[in-house]
């Protein structure tokens, strides 16, 4: 049975972890600061694991599956994923054009490398354009789910019970031994960037957690047990923000944070948390919706605000600048969401302007 599309608890933490990633990226400007959320990249693991859980739920409950035509089913699935993200990426490119042309002074060569970064392809000059490089997560997500989709359709839970645990074990050892942390989105590996391996691990872990959650849902917990689970869930999520702000947290605590995140996600999706009724509302669902444009637009906002501060010779602390970036990111994320939704709702009218029926 397909689960509800939204989970209010997960919705809130999607928003919160998108803010944590902003804190990480802004912290790059304050590298000498002791506490600058240098381990905030672990938030991406939260998104990968949640995506893996939801992907598994959708794939296992996929209707009208023709296993003799997995290629067509997979292409259809991938196109639907691209359509989900593409409007926000196009909006970012369009809205940032004046800034990158006038202030950043990008030329045609720079724009060619932007396209390569959007496609998550390595460049000879190894350039990473921060404003657009943020989309590596989306490209990695689409690539990994496209690879896994036909396998799950054909082999169902056999993949999750055997393939996913073995793969996760191999990948977590490989990542921690070779890189010592999960903060490796743009590290070139044997076949591609390390972020692809990172996505492969996180999504498969999310698939494993899906099976775990289905088992937990069958257990009748007492009110006291549910209280303890809720307490663990809340402390678990909040602890990630505390741990990720410690010095060298990636190299010291990545494995611990992944375990905490995984356990908290299990509680959130199990419907055993006492927070379910409180979080399942329009506000939390809206926070989930704006988390995507907040994530995609964050480097543009960080860059523009940094430019303004430097131009005006203003001296402010990391935390004040972070607060400004967060507030503007939320406002700009809401505006982006409304514009994209407006364009989607009028897509037929827009199409008729260029293509005759």
N, C-alpha and C positions, 0 to 999 in steps of 0.2 A: 504494500500500500504506500502510495506517495505521501510524504509528509507535507505539512503546510509550508508554503513558500518562504514565509518569514518566521523567524524566532527573535522575539524582542530583545532577549539577553545578548544574543550574537549580534543583533543590529547595533546595540549600544557599543559593544566592544569593537566592532568594525570601525565605528567612528573614533573611538578612543585610541585605537592602535594606528589609525591614519594620522592622528595628532602626534603620537609618539615618533612616527617616521619623520614628521616635520621637525620635531625637536632634535632628532639625530642629524638631519641634513643641515639645519642651521648651526648645529654644534661644530660642523667642519670649519666654520669661520672662527671658532673659539677653541682651537685645538689645544691651547695651553691651559684652558680652564679645566679644573679637576673634575667637576661634575657637569657634563654636557650631554648626557644620554648617549654616550658613545656606543652603547650596546643596543640601541633602539632598532637596529636592522632585524632583530629577532621578531619584530612585529610582522615582518613579511612571512615568517613561518606560520604565524596565526592565520594569515590570509590563505596561504597554500593549504594548510590542514583543513580549514573550514571549506575551502573550494573542493578539496578532495572528498570530504564528507558529502557535500551537496551533489557533486558529480556522481558519486556512487549511488546515491539515492535516486537520481534521475536515470542513470544507465540501467540499473537493476529493474526499474519499473517502466522502462521504455516500451511503448505500445506499438503493436503491429510490426514487430521485428522480423525482417526477412534475412536470416543468416546467410543466404545465398547471394545477397546483395549488400554486403557490409560496406563496400566502398561508397556506394551511394548514400547509405545511412550516415556514414562518417563525414562525408562532404557536407551533407545537410546540417549535421551537428556543428561542424566547424564554422560554417557560414553563419549560423545563429549566434555563435560565440563572438565572431568578428563584428557582427551587427550590434551586439551589446556594447562593445567598447569603442568602435570606430567613430561614432559621432562626437564623443568627448575628445578623442585625439585630434580629429579634424578641427574642432573648435579651438583647441589649444594652439594648433599651428596657425590658424587664421588670426586669433586674438593677439598672438605674440609677434606677428610679422612686423608691425611698426617698431617694436622694441628691438628685435634682433637685427633689423635692417639699419635703423638709425643709430641706436646706441651701441649694440654689439658689433655692428658693421660686418655682418655675415655676407659672404659672396656666394657665387654659384657652387664652388667647391665645398664650402661649408654646408650648404643645403643638401648636397649629394651624400655627405656623411651623416646628416640628420636622418635621411631615409634609411641608410644602412643601420643606424642605431635603432630606429623604429622596428626594423625587421630582425633586430638582434643578430646582425652579421658583423664579424670582426673587420676592422679597417686597417689598412697597412700602416697608417700613421697613429693608430691606436688612440684616436680622439674619442672623448666622451663629452657630448654636449649636454650639460646638466639639465637644461630646460626640457629636452625631449628624451634624454636617457632614462628617465623615470619609468618609461613604458616597458622596460625590460621584463618586469614582473608579468605584465599582461601577455607579452609575446611568449614567454616561457610557459605560462599557464595554458595558452591555446595549443602550443606545440605538444606539451605533455598529455593533455586531455585528448588531443587528436590521436596520439599514439595508443593511449589506453582504451579509448572508446570501443573500437571493434573487438578488442580482446575481452572486455567485460560483457559485451553483447553476446559473444560466442560462447565463452566459458563460464560466465556468470560468477558465482561465489567461489568457484575453484581458484580463480585468479586471486581473490582476496585472502583466502585461507592459506594458500601456499606461496604464490608468486610475490605478492606485496610484502609479507613479513621478511622473506629471504632478501628481496631487493632492498628494503629499508635497512636491514642489518648490514648488508654490504656497503650501501651508500653512506650510512652514518659513520662507519669505520673509515671509509675512503676520505670523506670530507674532513673529519677530525684529525686523521693522521697526516694528510697532505697539506691541509690549509689551517688546521688547528681552530677553525671557527667557521660559522655559516655565513659570514659577511663577505661573500665572494661572487657577487652578481656579474662583475666584469673581468674576472680572472679567466684567462684562456686555458682551456683544458684540452684533452686529446681530441675530442670531437667538436666541441663548441665551448661557449662560456660556462663557467662554473654554476651560473644561475639556472641553467637547464637541469643540471644534476640536483641542485637544491630544490627545484620545482618537482622533479621526479620523486624525490624523497618525501617532501611534504604532502603531495597529493596522494601518494600511496599510503602514507601514515593516516591521512584523513579517511581513506577507504577502509582501513583496518578499524578505525574508531567507529565507523558506521556500524559494523557488525557488532562491536562491543556494546554500543548504545542500544541496539535492538534487543540484546540479551538483558540489559539492565532494565529496559522498559517493562519486562515481564515480572520484575521483582516488586513485591508490595512492601515498600519501606514504611516504617512507623513515622509519626510526625517528628519524633526526636531525631531519627536518622536523616530525615529530609532537612531538618535544621542544621545538622552537622555537615551535610553535603553542600548546603547553600553557603555556610560559613567558609568551607574550604574553597568553594567556587569564587567567592568574592575576594578572599585573601589571596588566592592563587593569581587572579588577574592583576590585582593591585601590586602584588609582589614583583611582577615583571617590570613595572615602572620603577620600582625601587632598585631591583638588581641591575637593570640595564643602565642605571645612572652611576654604577660603581666603576672604578678604574679597571680597564682591561676586562670588562664583563664578558665580552665575546669569547676571549681565550680562556676564561676561568669558569664561566657559568652557562655556556650555550646549551649543553646537554641537559643541565638541570632545568633551564627555562623551557626547553622543549617538552620535558616531562610534565612540568607544571601546567603549561598551556594545554597539552593534550588532555590531562585529567580534568581541567576546568571546562574544556569544550565538551567532554563526555557528559559532565553534569548538566551543562546548559542544554544540550540536545536531548537529554534523557527525559525531560519534562518532570523531573523529580525535584527541581529547584523551587524554593518558595518564592523566587523572584519572577517566575513565569507570568503570573497574572499582572504583576506590577509593570513589567516591561513590555507586555504585548499591547502597545497602543500606537496611535498615529505619530506621536512625537518620536519615539524610538525607531519606528520604521522610516521616518523622514531622515533621521540621523544616518541610517544605513544608506539611504539613497544619495545623500550628499557626500558620503565618505569617498565615493569613487571620483567625482570631480575635485574634491579636496586633494586626494592623492595625486591625480594626474597634473593638476595645475600648480602644485606646491613649489617646484623649482622656479617657475616663472615669477611667482609672488615673492619668494625669498630673494631672487636676483634683483627684481625691481625695487623692493624695499631697501635692500642693501645699497643699491645705486643711489637712491634718494638720500639715504642717511650719509653716505660718503660725500655726495655732492653738496649737501648742506652743512657738512662738517659737524654733525651731531655725534656726541659720544654717549651711548647708552649701554646698559648691561645686556648680557645674553638673555636673561629672563624677561626683561622689558621688551627687547626686540622679538623674542619668541611669542610673547603675549600679543604684540601687534600683528605678527604674521598669522597667528592662529585666528584672531578676530577677522582679519581681512580674508583669510582662506575660507572661513565659514560663510561670510557674506558673498564672496565671489563664487564659492561652490554652489550656493543656493541660486544665484543668478544663472550660472552655467546650466544647472539642472533644469530650470524653468525654460531657458532658451532651447535646449536640446529636446525637451518634452514637447514644446510648441512646434518645433520643426518636425518631430515625429508625427504629431497629430495632424499636421498639414502636409505630410509627405506626398499624398496623391495630388494635391493642388500644385505643389512644387514640381512634381514629375511631369504634370501636364504642360508646364511652361516650356519644357525642353523636348518632351516626347509626345507625339500625337497618338491618341487611343485608336 
